[in-house]
């Protein structure tokens, strides 16, 4: 049909090649009218109205386009749903992996923290042992000086007596040998802990001491030495170091009393090894004179634990520590039987 129409158009154009434009247009219009009449007659032969067929064709095309659009929309929706599900699965997998990694990091950090705490505890114990050894070395030096003074006195006395005892050994040499033996025994006792030679109260552990110096300048983490002993049953308190070494496991009572200067303040702690078991704030701020604070702690202590009073390792202080025969800064302790 279409080829026939085109053939007619070509023939008409060839026939009218020498005509004017108006003549050509009129010829084309006549050809189109003939074609339209022929199409209507063909539609009529098949029982179809020409206008209805055109509208029906347009509706079918529109319906096909709509159906095609719906199919594409459903396909796009399915792809979007599949992509959303895929992203949710990937996100869940990523979250699980992140949680697992964070848990591992947290466990590693906790393990490192525990190791650091153990090292810090060992370091604090070493500091305490160093303080104990320094105090014992100081006692040994004092004891040695006493023996040296005694040797000099014996030497002077030896010059006024006979030079020999009859067996080739001078009196001074014989006494020096005995003194060295005695000093060695004393050193062994100090290195193994201050041990009493004898005590009228074998089951009692108690001490009471105070600061004999009127004014003591303090620093942070300063071990306060209560150097004047009132009672020291068992000799377990060392006045040179300010440390009390528990002779046995048990429940102990400790108390301390500190005086600070006018408008001053002191943060103090009771420490067992490296553990703070008691703390007190002594303040004379706004006061017209010195002020004191007293604190008591009941604590379970193991054998060979070291107990002492110190200033706070990080908190500052103001003014000095004071003590006087009429008002003493003191440190006391005893074991409950």
KEGU-326492 format. One line per 4 residues: their letters; for each residue x, y, z of N, C-alpha, C. Coordinates in steps of 0.2 Angstrom, whole numbers, plus 5000, padded with zeros to 4 digits. Layout:
N
A	X Y Z X Y Z X Y Z; ...
// end
This chain:
337
XXXX	5004 4994 5000 5000 5000 5000 5004 5006 5000; 5009 5006 5004 5013 5012 5005 5018 5013 4999; 5020 5007 4996 5024 5008 4990 5020 5010 4984; 5014 5008 4984 5010 5010 4978 5009 5018 4979
XXXX	5008 5020 4985 5007 5028 4986 5013 5031 4984; 5019 5029 4986 5025 5032 4984 5026 5032 4976; 5024 5027 4973 5025 5026 4966 5021 5031 4962; 5014 5032 4965 5010 5037 4962 5013 5044 4963
XXXX	5016 5046 4969 5019 5052 4970 5025 5053 4965; 5029 5048 4964 5034 5049 4960 5032 5051 4953; 5027 5047 4950 5025 5048 4944 5022 5055 4943; 5018 5057 4948 5015 5063 4947 5020 5069 4947
XXXX	5025 5068 4951 5031 5073 4951 5034 5073 4945; 5035 5067 4942 5039 5067 4935 5035 5070 4930; 5028 5069 4930 5024 5072 4925 5023 5079 4926; 5023 5082 4932 5023 5089 4933 5029 5093 4933
XXXX	5034 5090 4931 5041 5093 4932 5041 5100 4929; 5038 5101 4923 5038 5108 4920 5032 5112 4922; 5028 5110 4927 5023 5114 4929 5025 5119 4934; 5020 5124 4936 5022 5129 4941 5021 5126 4948
XXXX	5023 5129 4953 5022 5126 4960 5014 5125 4962; 5010 5130 4960 5003 5130 4961 5000 5124 4958; 5002 5123 4951 4999 5117 4948 5001 5110 4951; 5008 5110 4953 5010 5104 4957 5006 5103 4963
XXXX	5005 5108 4967 5001 5107 4974 4994 5105 4972; 4991 5107 4967 4984 5105 4966 4984 5098 4964; 4989 5096 4960 4989 5089 4958 4990 5084 4964; 4995 5086 4968 4996 5082 4974 4990 5082 4979
XXXX	4986 5087 4979 4980 5087 4983 4975 5082 4980; 4974 5082 4973 4970 5078 4970 4972 5070 4971; 4979 5069 4971 4981 5062 4972 4980 5060 4979; 4981 5065 4984 4979 5063 4991 4972 5061 4992
XXXX	4967 5065 4989 4960 5064 4990 4959 5057 4987; 4962 5055 4981 4960 5049 4978 4963 5043 4983; 4969 5044 4986 4971 5040 4991 4967 5039 4997; 4964 5044 4999 4960 5044 5005 4953 5041 5004
XXXX	4951 5042 4998 4944 5039 4996 4946 5031 4995; 4952 5029 4992 4953 5022 4991 4954 5019 4998; 4957 5022 5003 4958 5019 5010 4951 5018 5013; 4947 5023 5012 4940 5023 5015 4936 5017 5012
XXXX	4937 5016 5006 4933 5011 5002 4936 5004 5005; 4942 5004 5005 4945 4997 5008 4943 4996 5015; 4943 5001 5019 4941 5000 5026 4933 4998 5026; 4929 5001 5022 4922 4999 5021 4921 4992 5019
XXXX	4926 4989 5015 4925 4982 5012 4926 4978 5018; 4930 4979 5023 4931 4975 5029 4927 4977 5035; 4922 4981 5034 4917 4983 5039 4920 4987 5045; 4925 4991 5043 4928 4995 5048 4928 5002 5046
XXXX	4926 5006 5051 4925 5014 5050 4932 5016 5050; 4934 5021 5046 4940 5024 5045 4943 5027 5051; 4938 5032 5054 4940 5036 5060 4941 5031 5066; 4937 5026 5067 4937 5022 5073 4943 5018 5073
XXXX	4945 5015 5067 4952 5011 5067 4958 5016 5069; 4958 5022 5067 4963 5026 5069 4963 5027 5076; 4957 5028 5079 4957 5029 5087 4959 5023 5090; 4957 5017 5088 4958 5011 5091 4966 5009 5090
XXXX	4969 5011 5085 4976 5010 5084 4980 5014 5089; 4978 5021 5090 4981 5025 5095 4980 5023 5102; 4974 5020 5104 4973 5017 5111 4978 5011 5112; 4978 5007 5107 4983 5001 5108 4990 5003 5109
XXXX	4992 5008 5105 4999 5010 5105 5000 5013 5112; 4995 5017 5115 4996 5020 5121 4996 5015 5127; 4992 5010 5126 4991 5004 5131 4998 5001 5131; 5001 4999 5125 5007 4996 5125 5013 5000 5128
XXXX	5013 5006 5127 5018 5011 5130 5017 5011 5138; 5011 5011 5140 5009 5011 5147 5012 5004 5150; 5010 4999 5147 5012 4992 5149 5020 4992 5150; 5023 4994 5144 5030 4994 5144 5033 4998 5150
XXXX	5030 5004 5151 5032 5009 5156 5032 5005 5163; 5026 5002 5164 5025 4998 5170 5030 4993 5172; 5031 4989 5166 5036 4984 5167 5043 4986 5169; 5045 4992 5165 5051 4995 5167 5051 4998 5174
XXXX	5046 5001 5176 5045 5003 5183 5046 4997 5188; 5043 4992 5187 5043 4986 5191 5050 4983 5192; 5053 4983 5186 5060 4981 5185 5065 4985 5189; 5064 4992 5189 5068 4997 5192 5067 4996 5200
XXXX	5061 4995 5202 5059 4994 5209 5062 4988 5212; 5062 4983 5208 5065 4976 5210 5073 4977 5211; 5076 4981 5206 5083 4982 5206 5085 4986 5213; 5080 4991 5214 5082 4996 5220 5081 4991 5226
XXXX	5076 4987 5226 5075 4983 5232 5081 4978 5233; 5083 4975 5228 5089 4971 5228 5095 4975 5231; 5096 4981 5228 5102 4985 5230 5101 4987 5237; 5095 4989 5240 5094 4991 5247 5096 4985 5251
XXXX	5094 4979 5249 5095 4973 5253 5103 4971 5254; 5106 4972 5248 5113 4971 5247 5117 4976 5252; 5115 4982 5252 5118 4987 5256 5117 4986 5263; 5111 4984 5265 5110 4982 5272 5114 4976 5274
XXXX	5115 4971 5270 5119 4965 5272 5126 4968 5273; 5129 4972 5268 5136 4974 5268 5137 4978 5275; 5132 4983 5276 5132 4987 5282 5132 4983 5288; 5128 4978 5289 5128 4973 5295 5134 4970 5296
XXXX	5137 4967 5290 5144 4964 5290 5149 4969 5293; 5149 4975 5290 5154 4980 5292 5153 4982 5299; 5147 4982 5302 5146 4984 5309 5148 4978 5313; 5147 4972 5311 5149 4966 5315 5157 4966 5316
XXXX	5160 4968 5310 5167 4967 5310 5170 4973 5314; 5167 4979 5314 5169 4985 5318 5169 4983 5325; 5163 4980 5327 5162 4979 5334 5167 4973 5337; 5168 4968 5332 5173 4963 5334 5180 4966 5335
XXXX	5182 4971 5330 5189 4974 5330 5189 4979 5337; 5184 4982 5338 5184 4987 5344 5185 4983 5351; 5181 4977 5351 5182 4972 5357 5189 4970 5357; 5192 4968 5352 5199 4966 5352 5204 4971 5355
XXXX	5203 4977 5352 5207 4983 5354 5206 4985 5361; 5199 4984 5364 5198 4985 5371 5201 4980 5375; 5201 4974 5373 5204 4969 5377 5212 4970 5377; 5215 4972 5372 5222 4973 5372 5224 4979 5376
XXXX	5220 4984 5376 5221 4990 5380 5220 4988 5388; 5215 4984 5389 5214 4982 5396 5220 4978 5398; 5223 4973 5394 5228 4969 5396 5235 4973 5397; 5236 4978 5393 5241 4983 5393 5241 4987 5400
XXXX	5234 4989 5401 5233 4993 5408 5235 4989 5414; 5233 4982 5414 5234 4978 5419 5242 4977 5420; 5245 4976 5414 5252 4975 5415 5256 4982 5418; 5253 4987 5415 5256 4994 5418 5255 4994 5425
XXXX	5249 4992 5428 5247 4993 5435 5252 4988 5439; 5253 4982 5436 5257 4978 5440 5264 4980 5440; 5267 4983 5434 5274 4986 5435 5274 4992 5439; 5268 4996 5440 5268 5002 5444 5268 5000 5451
XXXX	5265 4994 5453 5264 4992 5459 5271 4989 5461; 5275 4985 5457 5281 4983 5458 5286 4989 5459; 5285 4994 5455 5290 5000 5456 5289 5003 5463; 5282 5004 5465 5281 5007 5472 5284 5002 5477
XXXX	5283 4996 5477 5286 4991 5482 5294 4992 5482; 5297 4993 5476 5304 4994 5476 5306 5000 5479; 5302 5006 5478 5303 5012 5482 5303 5011 5489; 5298 5007 5491 5297 5006 5499 5303 5002 5501
XXXX	5305 4997 5498 5311 4993 5500 5317 4997 5500; 5318 5002 5495 5324 5006 5495 5324 5010 5501; 5318 5013 5503 5317 5017 5509 5319 5013 5515; 5317 5007 5516 5318 5002 5521 5326 5001 5522
XXXX	5329 5000 5516 5336 4998 5516 5340 5004 5518; 5338 5010 5515 5342 5016 5517 5341 5018 5524; 5336 5016 5527 5335 5017 5534 5339 5012 5538; 5340 5006 5536 5344 5001 5539 5351 5003 5538
XXXX	5353 5005 5532 5360 5007 5531 5362 5013 5536; 5357 5018 5537 5359 5023 5541 5359 5021 5549; 5355 5016 5551 5356 5013 5557 5363 5009 5558; 5365 5006 5553 5371 5003 5553 5377 5008 5553
XXXX	5377 5013 5550 5382 5018 5550 5382 5021 5557; 5376 5022 5560 5376 5025 5567 5379 5020 5572; 5378 5014 5571 5380 5008 5575 5388 5008 5574; 5390 5008 5568 5397 5008 5567 5401 5014 5570
XXXX	5398 5020 5569 5401 5026 5573 5402 5024 5580; 5397 5021 5583 5397 5020 5590 5403 5015 5592; 5404 5010 5588 5409 5005 5589 5416 5008 5588; 5416 5013 5583 5423 5016 5581 5425 5021 5587
XXXX	5420 5024 5590 5421 5028 5596 5423 5024 5602; 5420 5018 5602 5422 5014 5608 5429 5011 5607; 5431 5010 5600 5437 5007 5599 5443 5012 5601; 5441 5019 5599 5446 5024 5601 5447 5024 5609
XXXX	5441 5024 5612 5442 5024 5620 5446 5018 5622; 5445 5012 5619 5449 5006 5621 5456 5007 5620; 5457 5010 5614 5464 5011 5612 5468 5015 5617; 5464 5021 5619 5468 5025 5624 5469 5022 5631
XXXX	5464 5018 5633 5465 5014 5639 5470 5009 5638; 5471 5006 5632 5476 5001 5631 5483 5003 5632; 5484 5010 5630 5490 5013 5631 5493 5013 5638; 5488 5013 5643 5490 5013 5650 5491 5006 5653
XXXX	5490 5001 5650 5490 4994 5653 5496 4990 5649; 5497 4984 5651 5502 4980 5648 5500 4979 5640; 5505 4978 5636 5504 4978 5629 5502 4971 5627; 5503 4965 5631 5501 4959 5629 5497 4955 5635
XXXX	5493 4950 5633 5490 4946 5638 5493 4940 5640; 5499 4939 5637 5503 4933 5638 5503 4928 5632; 5498 4929 5628 5498 4924 5622 5499 4927 5616; 5502 4933 5616 5504 4937 5610 5499 4941 5607
XXXX	5493 4942 5610 5487 4946 5608 5486 4952 5613; 5486 4958 5610 5485 4964 5614 5478 4964 5617; 5477 4967 5622 5470 4968 5625 5466 4972 5620; 5468 4977 5617 5464 4981 5612 5462 4976 5606
XXXX	5467 4972 5604 5465 4968 5598 5460 4963 5600; 5461 4960 5606 5456 4955 5608 5449 4958 5609; 5448 4964 5612 5442 4967 5612 5439 4969 5605; 5443 4971 5601 5441 4973 5594 5438 4967 5591
XXXX	5441 4961 5592 5438 4955 5589 5431 4953 5591; 5430 4954 5598 5423 4953 5601 5418 4959 5598; 5421 4965 5597 5416 4970 5595 5414 4969 5588; 5419 4966 5584 5417 4965 5577 5412 4959 5577
XXXX	5413 4954 5581 5408 4949 5581 5401 4952 5583; 5401 4956 5588 5395 4959 5590 5391 4963 5585; 5396 4967 5581 5393 4972 5576 5390 4967 5570; 5393 4962 5568 5391 4957 5563 5384 4955 5565
XXXX	5383 4953 5571 5377 4950 5574 5371 4956 5573; 5373 4962 5575 5368 4967 5575 5366 4969 5567; 5371 4969 5563 5370 4970 5556 5365 4964 5553; 5366 4958 5555 5362 4953 5552 5355 4954 5555
XXXX	5354 4956 5561 5347 4958 5564 5344 4963 5560; 5348 4969 5558 5345 4974 5554 5343 4972 5547; 5347 4968 5544 5345 4966 5537 5340 4962 5537; 5338 4958 5542 5332 4953 5542 5326 4956 5545
XXXX	5327 4963 5547 5321 4966 5550 5323 4967 5557; 5320 4973 5560 5322 4975 5567 5319 4970 5571; 5323 4966 5575 5320 4961 5579 5322 4962 5587; 5317 4962 5591 5319 4963 5598 5323 4957 5601
XXXX	5328 4959 5605 5332 4954 5609 5327 4951 5614; 5323 4955 5617 5319 4952 5622 5313 4957 5624; 5307 4954 5626 5302 4959 5627 5298 4956 5632; 5296 4960 5637 5291 4958 5643 5284 4957 5640
XXXX	5283 4959 5634 5276 4957 5631 5277 4954 5625; 5278 4947 5625 5280 4944 5618 5274 4944 5613; 5268 4944 5615 5262 4944 5611 5259 4951 5609; 5263 4956 5611 5260 4963 5610 5264 4967 5605
XXXX	5261 4970 5600 5264 4974 5595 5261 4981 5596; 5265 4986 5598 5263 4993 5599 5269 4998 5598; 5267 5004 5596 5272 5009 5595 5268 5016 5596; 5272 5021 5598 5270 5028 5598 5276 5032 5598
XXXX	5275 5037 5593 5281 5041 5591 5278 5048 5589; 5283 5053 5589 5281 5060 5587 5287 5063 5584; 5286 5069 5581 5291 5073 5578 5294 5078 5583; 5301 5077 5584 5304 5081 5589 5306 5088 5586
XXXX	5306 5089 5579 5308 5095 5576 5302 5100 5577; 5304 5106 5579 5298 5111 5579 5295 5112 5572; 5299 5113 5567 5296 5115 5560 5299 5110 5555; 5295 5107 5551 5297 5102 5546 5295 5105 5539
XXXX	5299 5106 5535 5297 5108 5528 5295 5102 5524; 5290 5102 5521 5287 5097 5517 5287 5097 5510; 5288 5092 5506 5287 5091 5499 5282 5086 5497; 5280 5086 5491 5275 5081 5489 5278 5074 5489
XXXX	5274 5069 5491 5276 5062 5492 5282 5061 5497; 5281 5065 5503 5286 5065 5508 5284 5061 5514; 5289 5056 5515 5287 5051 5521 5289 5055 5527; 5284 5056 5532 5285 5060 5538 5289 5055 5543
XXXX	5294 5057 5546 5298 5053 5551 5296 5056 5558; 5293 5052 5561 5291 5053 5568 5297 5050 5572; 5302 5054 5573 5309 5052 5575 5309 5051 5583; 5305 5053 5587 5305 5052 5594 5300 5047 5597
XXXX	5303 5042 5600 5299 5036 5602 5297 5036 5609; 5291 5035 5610 5288 5035 5617 5287 5028 5619; 5284 5024 5614 5283 5016 5615 5285 5013 5609; 5289 5007 5609 5290 5003 5603 5291 4996 5605
XXXX	5286 4993 5607 5286 4986 5610 5287 4981 5604; 5292 4978 5604 5294 4974 5598 5299 4977 5593; 5300 4983 5594 5305 4987 5590 5303 4986 5582; 5297 4987 5581 5295 4986 5574 5294 4992 5570
XXXX	5294 4998 5574 5294 5005 5571 5301 5007 5570; 5303 5010 5564 5309 5013 5563 5309 5020 5563; 5312 5024 5568 5311 5031 5569 5315 5035 5563; 5320 5031 5561 5325 5034 5556 5321 5035 5549
XXXX	5317 5030 5547 5314 5030 5541 5306 5032 5541; 5304 5031 5547 5296 5033 5548 5292 5027 5546; 5295 5021 5545 5292 5015 5543 5290 5010 5549; 5284 5007 5549 5282 5002 5553 5282 4995 5549
XXXX	5285 4990 5551 5285 4984 5548 5281 4979 5552; 5276 4976 5549 5271 4972 5553 5275 4965 5554; 5275 4963 5561 5279 4957 5562 5274 4950 5560; 5268 4951 5560 5263 4946 5559 5257 4948 5556
XXXX	5253 4944 5553 5247 4945 5550 5242 4947 5556; 5237 4952 5554 5232 4953 5559 5229 4960 5558; 5224 4962 5562 5221 4968 5562 5224 4973 5566; 5226 4979 5563 5230 4984 5567 5226 4991 5567
XXXX	5227 4995 5572 5224 5001 5573 5230 5006 5572; 5229 5011 5568 5234 5017 5567 5231 5023 5567; 5234 5028 5571 5232 5035 5571 5237 5040 5570; 5236 5045 5567 5241 5051 5567 5238 5057 5568
XXXX	5242 5062 5570 5240 5069 5572 5245 5074 5569; 5243 5078 5565 5247 5083 5562 5245 5090 5563; 5250 5095 5565 5249 5102 5566 5252 5106 5560; 5248 5110 5557 5250 5114 5552 5250 5122 5554
XXXX	5254 5126 5550 5255 5133 5551 5249 5137 5550; 5249 5143 5553 5243 5147 5552 5242 5149 5545; 5236 5148 5542 5234 5149 5535 5237 5144 5531; 5240 5138 5533 5242 5133 5529 5238 5127 5529
XXXX	5240 5122 5525 5236 5116 5525 5240 5110 5522; 5239 5104 5524 5243 5098 5523 5238 5092 5521; 5239 5089 5515 5236 5083 5513 5240 5077 5515; 5238 5073 5520 5242 5067 5522 5238 5061 5521
XXXX	5242 5055 5520 5239 5048 5519 5243 5043 5523; 5239 5038 5525 5242 5032 5528 5242 5027 5523; 5248 5024 5522 5250 5020 5516 5252 5013 5519; 5249 5008 5516 5251 5001 5517 5255 4998 5511
XXXX	5261 4997 5511 5265 4996 5505 5264 5002 5500; 5260 5001 5495 5259 5006 5490 5251 5008 5490; 5247 5005 5495 5240 5006 5495 5238 5011 5500; 5234 5016 5498 5232 5022 5502 5226 5019 5506
XXXX	5226 5018 5513 5221 5016 5517 5217 5021 5521; 5221 5027 5521 5218 5032 5525 5220 5039 5523; 5216 5044 5524 5219 5051 5521 5215 5056 5525; 5218 5062 5526 5215 5067 5530 5218 5074 5528
XXXX	5214 5079 5528 5216 5086 5526 5216 5090 5532; 5222 5093 5534 5223 5097 5540 5224 5104 5537; 5220 5109 5540 5219 5115 5537 5219 5120 5543; 5223 5126 5542 5223 5131 5547 5221 5138 5543
XXXX	5218 5137 5537 5216 5143 5533 5211 5147 5537; 5212 5153 5537 5207 5158 5541 5208 5158 5548; 5212 5154 5551 5213 5153 5558 5219 5158 5560; 5218 5160 5567 5223 5165 5569 5229 5161 5573
XXXX	5229 5154 5572 5235 5151 5575 5235 5144 5572; 5240 5139 5574 5240 5133 5571 5234 5129 5572; 5233 5124 5568 5227 5119 5569 5230 5112 5567; 5226 5107 5570 5228 5100 5570 5222 5096 5567
XXXX	5223 5090 5564 5218 5085 5563 5221 5078 5565; 5216 5074 5567 5218 5067 5570 5214 5062 5566; 5217 5057 5564 5213 5052 5560 5215 5045 5563; 5210 5040 5563 5211 5033 5565 5209 5029 5559
XXXX	5213 5023 5558 5211 5018 5553 5212 5011 5556; 5207 5007 5555 5208 5000 5557 5208 4996 5551; 5214 4992 5550 5215 4989 5543 5219 4982 5545; 5217 4978 5540 5220 4971 5540 5227 4971 5537
XXXX	5232 4969 5540 5239 4970 5537 5242 4963 5537; 5246 4961 5532 5250 4955 5532 5257 4956 5535; 5260 4950 5536 5267 4950 5539 5271 4953 5534; 5276 4957 5536 5281 4961 5533 5278 4967 5528
XXXX	5272 4968 5529 5269 4974 5526 5272 4980 5529; 5273 4986 5525 5276 4992 5528 5271 4997 5528; 5270 5001 5534 5265 5006 5535 5269 5012 5537; 5266 5018 5534 5269 5024 5535 5265 5030 5533
XXXX	5267 5036 5535 5263 5042 5534 5267 5046 5529; 5263 5049 5524 5266 5053 5519 5262 5058 5517; 5265 5064 5514 5261 5069 5511 5258 5066 5504; 5253 5070 5502 5250 5068 5495 5255 5068 5490
XXXX	5255 5063 5485 5260 5063 5480 5259 5069 5474; 5253 5071 5474 5251 5076 5468 5248 5082 5471; 5244 5082 5477 5241 5088 5480 5246 5092 5483; 5246 5099 5482 5251 5103 5485 5249 5104 5492
XXXX	5253 5108 5496 5252 5110 5503 5255 5117 5504; 5253 5120 5509 5255 5127 5511 5258 5127 5518; 5263 5130 5519 5266 5130 5526 5270 5124 5528; 5272 5124 5534 5276 5118 5536 5272 5114 5541
XXXX	5275 5108 5543 5273 5104 5548 5276 5106 5555; 5272 5107 5560 5274 5109 5567 5273 5104 5572; 5278 5104 5577 5277 5100 5583 5280 5103 5589; 5278 5102 5595 5280 5105 5601 5279 5100 5607
XXXX	5283 5101 5612 5282 5097 5618 5275 5097 5621; 5272 5103 5620 5265 5104 5622 5260 5102 5617; 5261 5101 5611 5256 5099 5606 5261 5096 5600; 5260 5089 5600 5265 5085 5596 5261 5082 5590
XXXX	5265 5082 5584 5263 5079 5578 5265 5072 5579; 5260 5067 5580 5262 5060 5582 5259 5055 5577; 5262 5049 5578 5260 5043 5574 5260 5037 5579; 5254 5033 5579 5254 5028 5584 5251 5022 5580
XXXX	5252 5016 5583 5249 5010 5580 5250 5004 5585; 5245 4999 5584 5245 4993 5589 5241 4988 5585; 5242 4982 5587 5239 4976 5584 5234 4974 5589; 5228 4972 5586 5222 4970 5590 5223 4962 5591
X	5223 4960 5598 5224 4953 5599 5217 4949 5600
// end
